[in-house]
């Protein structure tokens, strides 16, 4: 990540530089399937998410996978 954000085709800022923004995929899925006030957490080793999703992201180290510390962070996000 270069410390800046870019704009998606839908004009929504996102973090990271991948050929398809995972954050947009998550936002679309939530729009189609979740209640408007649904609580969720994103567990991932990448950073290509919408800026508004940053507080929902628990970044997982791909070398170690999900750790007890990561799980505790995820529980905090869900509360």
Buried (B, 14 or more C-beta within 10 A) or exposed (E): EEEEBEEBEEEBEBBBEEEEBBBBEBBEEBEEEEEEEEEEBBBBEBBBBBEEBBEBBBBBEEEEEEEEEBEEBBEEBEE
